[in-house]
Amino acid sequence: MENGKALVAAWFSGAGSQLLDSAVSTVLTLVVGILLIKAVLRLLRKALEKTRLEKAAYGLILSLTKIGLYLLLGLSLAAGLGIDVTGVVALASVLTLAVSLALQNMLTNVLGGFALLTTHPFHSGDFVDIGDQSGTVTAIDMTYTRLMTPDNKVVCIPNSTVMSATVVNYSAGGIRRAELKISAGYDAPTQKVIDALVLAATVDNALLEPAPFAAVESYGDNAIQYILRFWVKTPEYWDVYFQVNQRVKTVFDEQGIQMTYPHLNVHLDPPEESSGNGT
């Protein structure tokens, strides 16, 4: 009995003491590590909120940073407990490679989304052309970019496709130029037509600076082709475009300018009088 007590006392004074110290050290490392991770994430969040990144971008950065820090903390705890982490790291590397190959397309879209959110060729609310799709950007997720088309359809485009496509951003400059092509007859003086087109473009919400511009573009078989250019604020583009397009006809009617349409003039020559004595 006394020998058993001696062994227990020896264990507590030796291995037991080391185990207790290791447990206390592990708990302290865990608590301090969690507090440090929360502090780092809080500082990183404040720093990212001051940048021009989309919310989805710094959300991804925060998530990846959080995962990485907790993995490091887990490895530190394992090493503190005397666990060989070499095999764990090797296994994690193999699993990461397998998952990467299985989710290759998704990872490509995620990388494309990260590139979009850091380079920001467009932002939410911009009207863009992406390849053969046009619409207003409603969301930039980590895998898809969503557009709302003018006819109220939602188009989801993979971010990898967006990164490889030609992107035209109509909202980046804040204003947008509209262009109309109008034909008028040859009998109307060209300057009169040009002045009428400029007058038609002076509607509400059309910008006066840069000023509306009209000119002769080409001469056709039956009409002269004119071009009218004017500037509007991007959100009001289509309203002003249709308003000016309708007003051109009104101004032309008021000033007696005729719009032409394809037609064919046929000239009939009178029959030649026969000569001779009627034979």
C-alpha positions as CSV (number, residue, x, y, z in Angstrom):
1,M,0.0,0.0,0.0
2,E,2.8,2.3,0.9
3,N,4.6,1.4,-2.3
4,G,1.4,2.4,-4.3
5,K,1.2,5.7,-2.7
6,A,4.9,6.3,-3.4
7,L,4.3,5.5,-7.0
8,V,1.4,7.9,-7.3
9,A,3.3,10.6,-5.6
10,A,6.3,10.0,-7.9
11,W,4.0,10.1,-10.9
12,F,2.5,13.4,-9.8
13,S,5.9,14.8,-9.1
14,G,7.2,13.7,-12.4
15,A,5.1,12.9,-15.5
16,G,1.9,14.2,-13.8
17,S,3.6,17.6,-13.2
18,Q,4.8,17.7,-16.8
19,L,1.3,16.8,-18.1
20,L,-0.3,19.5,-15.9
21,D,2.2,22.1,-17.0
22,S,1.5,21.1,-20.6
23,A,-2.2,21.3,-20.2
24,V,-2.0,24.7,-18.5
25,S,0.4,25.9,-21.3
26,T,-2.0,24.6,-24.0
27,V,-5.0,26.3,-22.4
28,L,-3.1,29.6,-22.1
29,T,-1.9,29.3,-25.7
30,L,-5.5,28.6,-26.9
31,V,-6.9,31.6,-25.0
32,V,-4.1,34.0,-26.0
33,G,-4.3,32.7,-29.6
34,I,-8.0,33.3,-29.9
35,L,-7.7,36.8,-28.4
36,L,-4.9,37.6,-30.8
37,I,-6.9,36.2,-33.8
38,K,-9.9,38.3,-32.9
39,A,-7.7,41.4,-32.5
40,V,-6.0,40.8,-35.9
41,L,-9.3,40.3,-37.7
42,R,-10.8,43.4,-36.1
43,L,-7.9,45.5,-37.2
44,L,-7.9,43.9,-40.7
45,R,-11.7,44.6,-41.0
46,K,-11.3,48.3,-40.2
47,A,-8.4,48.6,-42.6
48,L,-10.4,46.9,-45.4
49,E,-13.5,49.0,-44.8
50,K,-11.4,52.1,-45.6
51,T,-10.4,50.7,-49.1
52,R,-12.5,50.8,-52.3
53,L,-12.9,47.0,-52.3
54,E,-16.3,45.5,-52.7
55,K,-17.8,44.0,-49.5
56,A,-17.5,40.5,-51.0
57,A,-13.8,41.1,-51.5
58,Y,-12.9,42.0,-48.0
59,G,-15.3,39.3,-46.8
60,L,-13.3,36.7,-48.6
61,I,-10.0,38.2,-47.3
62,L,-11.3,38.1,-43.7
63,S,-12.5,34.5,-44.2
64,L,-9.3,33.2,-45.6
65,T,-7.2,35.1,-43.0
66,K,-9.4,33.6,-40.2
67,I,-9.0,30.1,-41.5
68,G,-5.3,30.5,-41.9
69,L,-4.8,31.9,-38.4
70,Y,-6.9,29.1,-36.8
71,L,-5.0,26.5,-38.7
72,L,-1.7,27.9,-37.4
73,L,-3.1,28.0,-33.9
74,G,-4.2,24.4,-34.1
75,L,-0.7,23.3,-35.3
76,S,0.9,25.3,-32.5
77,L,-1.4,23.6,-29.9
78,A,-0.6,20.1,-31.4
79,A,3.1,20.8,-31.3
80,G,2.8,22.0,-27.7
81,L,1.1,18.7,-26.7
82,G,4.0,16.8,-28.3
83,I,2.1,15.7,-31.3
84,D,4.1,15.2,-34.5
85,V,2.4,17.6,-37.0
86,T,4.6,16.6,-39.9
87,G,2.2,13.9,-40.9
88,V,-0.8,16.2,-40.4
89,V,0.7,18.8,-42.7
90,A,1.5,16.2,-45.4
91,L,-2.1,14.8,-45.2
92,A,-3.5,18.3,-45.3
93,S,-1.4,19.0,-48.4
94,V,-2.7,15.8,-50.2
95,L,-6.3,16.6,-49.3
96,T,-5.9,20.2,-50.5
97,L,-4.6,19.0,-53.8
98,A,-7.4,16.5,-54.2
99,V,-10.0,19.0,-53.4
100,S,-8.4,21.6,-55.8
101,L,-8.6,19.1,-58.7
102,A,-12.2,18.2,-57.9
103,L,-13.3,21.8,-57.6
104,Q,-11.1,23.2,-60.3
105,N,-13.9,25.2,-62.1
106,M,-15.2,26.6,-58.8
107,L,-11.7,27.6,-57.7
108,T,-11.2,29.3,-61.1
109,N,-14.3,31.3,-60.6
110,V,-13.3,32.2,-57.1
111,L,-9.9,33.4,-58.3
112,G,-11.7,35.3,-61.0
113,G,-14.0,36.9,-58.4
114,F,-11.1,37.9,-56.3
115,A,-9.4,39.5,-59.3
116,L,-12.6,41.4,-60.2
117,L,-13.1,42.6,-56.6
118,T,-9.5,43.8,-56.3
119,T,-9.1,45.3,-59.8
120,H,-12.7,46.5,-59.9
121,P,-13.3,47.1,-63.7
122,F,-16.9,47.8,-62.6
123,H,-18.9,48.2,-59.4
124,S,-22.4,47.2,-58.3
125,G,-24.9,49.5,-60.1
126,D,-22.7,50.1,-63.2
127,F,-24.2,49.4,-66.7
128,V,-21.8,47.2,-68.6
129,D,-21.4,45.0,-71.6
130,I,-19.7,41.6,-70.8
131,G,-19.2,39.7,-74.0
132,D,-22.6,39.6,-75.6
133,Q,-24.6,40.4,-72.4
134,S,-25.6,43.9,-71.3
135,G,-27.1,45.0,-68.0
136,T,-26.7,46.6,-64.7
137,V,-24.4,44.9,-62.2
138,T,-26.5,43.9,-59.2
139,A,-24.0,41.7,-57.4
140,I,-20.4,40.5,-57.6
141,D,-20.1,37.2,-55.8
142,M,-17.1,35.0,-55.4
143,T,-18.3,32.7,-58.2
144,Y,-20.7,34.7,-60.4
145,T,-21.4,38.2,-61.5
146,R,-25.1,39.0,-61.7
147,L,-26.5,41.4,-64.3
148,M,-30.1,42.8,-64.5
149,T,-30.9,43.3,-68.2
150,P,-33.0,46.2,-69.5
151,D,-35.9,43.8,-69.9
152,N,-35.6,42.8,-66.2
153,K,-33.9,39.4,-66.6
154,V,-31.2,38.3,-64.2
155,V,-28.1,36.9,-66.0
156,C,-25.4,35.1,-63.9
157,I,-22.0,35.0,-65.6
158,P,-19.1,32.9,-64.2
159,N,-16.3,35.1,-63.0
160,S,-13.8,33.1,-65.1
161,T,-15.8,34.1,-68.2
162,V,-16.0,37.7,-67.1
163,M,-12.2,37.8,-66.7
164,S,-11.7,36.5,-70.2
165,A,-14.4,38.6,-71.9
166,T,-14.3,42.2,-73.2
167,V,-15.9,44.4,-70.6
168,V,-17.4,47.8,-71.6
169,N,-18.3,50.0,-68.6
170,Y,-20.8,52.7,-69.5
171,S,-21.0,54.1,-66.0
172,A,-17.4,54.7,-65.2
173,G,-17.3,58.3,-66.6
174,G,-20.7,59.3,-65.1
175,I,-22.0,60.6,-68.4
176,R,-22.7,58.8,-71.7
177,R,-22.9,60.0,-75.3
178,A,-26.1,59.1,-77.3
179,E,-26.1,58.9,-81.1
180,L,-28.9,59.1,-83.6
181,K,-28.8,58.8,-87.3
182,I,-31.5,60.6,-89.2
183,S,-32.2,61.0,-93.0
184,A,-33.7,64.0,-94.7
185,G,-34.4,64.8,-98.3
186,Y,-32.1,66.6,-100.7
187,D,-34.5,69.5,-101.0
188,A,-34.0,70.5,-97.3
189,P,-31.0,72.9,-96.7
190,T,-28.4,71.0,-94.8
191,Q,-27.8,73.8,-92.2
192,K,-31.5,73.9,-91.5
193,V,-31.6,70.2,-90.8
194,I,-28.5,70.4,-88.6
195,D,-30.0,73.3,-86.6
196,A,-33.3,71.4,-86.2
197,L,-31.4,68.3,-84.9
198,V,-29.5,70.3,-82.4
199,L,-32.8,71.9,-81.3
200,A,-34.4,68.5,-80.9
201,A,-31.5,67.5,-78.5
202,T,-32.1,70.4,-76.1
203,V,-34.6,68.6,-73.9
204,D,-34.7,68.3,-70.1
205,N,-31.9,66.2,-68.6
206,A,-29.8,66.3,-71.8
207,L,-26.5,68.0,-71.0
208,L,-25.6,71.3,-72.6
209,E,-21.9,70.8,-71.9
210,P,-20.6,69.0,-73.9
211,A,-23.0,70.7,-76.4
212,P,-25.2,68.6,-78.8
213,F,-23.6,68.1,-82.2
214,A,-25.1,67.4,-85.6
215,A,-23.5,67.0,-89.0
216,V,-23.9,65.5,-92.5
217,E,-22.6,61.9,-92.4
218,S,-23.1,60.7,-95.9
219,Y,-25.1,61.1,-99.2
220,G,-27.4,58.3,-100.2
221,D,-29.4,57.6,-103.3
222,N,-32.6,59.1,-102.0
223,A,-31.6,61.1,-98.9
224,I,-28.8,62.8,-96.9
225,Q,-27.8,60.9,-93.8
226,Y,-27.2,63.1,-90.7
227,I,-25.8,62.2,-87.3
228,L,-26.8,63.7,-84.0
229,R,-24.7,63.3,-80.8
230,F,-25.6,64.5,-77.4
231,W,-24.5,63.7,-73.8
232,V,-26.6,62.6,-70.8
233,K,-26.0,61.3,-67.3
234,T,-25.7,57.5,-67.4
235,P,-28.7,56.7,-65.2
236,E,-30.9,58.8,-67.5
237,Y,-29.6,57.6,-70.8
238,W,-32.5,55.6,-72.2
239,D,-35.2,58.1,-71.1
240,V,-33.4,61.0,-72.8
241,Y,-32.5,58.9,-75.8
242,F,-36.1,58.0,-76.5
243,Q,-37.3,61.5,-75.7
244,V,-34.9,63.1,-78.3
245,N,-35.7,60.4,-80.8
246,Q,-39.4,61.3,-80.6
247,R,-38.8,65.0,-80.6
248,V,-36.8,64.9,-83.9
249,K,-40.0,64.1,-85.8
250,T,-41.9,66.9,-84.0
251,V,-39.2,69.5,-84.8
252,F,-39.0,68.3,-88.5
253,D,-42.7,68.6,-88.9
254,E,-42.7,72.2,-87.4
255,Q,-40.0,73.3,-89.7
256,G,-41.3,71.5,-92.9
257,I,-38.4,69.1,-93.1
258,Q,-39.3,65.8,-94.7
259,M,-37.9,62.5,-93.5
260,T,-37.3,60.2,-96.4
261,Y,-37.9,56.6,-97.0
262,P,-36.8,54.2,-99.7
263,H,-38.7,55.0,-103.0
264,L,-38.2,54.8,-106.7
265,N,-38.9,57.6,-109.2
266,V,-40.0,56.3,-112.5
267,H,-39.9,58.7,-115.5
268,L,-42.0,57.8,-118.5
269,D,-41.0,59.4,-121.8
270,P,-43.7,60.1,-124.4
271,P,-43.8,57.7,-127.3
272,E,-41.9,58.9,-130.4
273,E,-44.0,60.1,-133.3
274,S,-43.8,57.9,-136.3
275,S,-42.5,59.5,-139.5
276,G,-43.4,58.8,-143.1
277,N,-46.7,58.5,-144.9
278,G,-48.4,56.3,-142.4
279,T,-47.0,52.9,-143.4
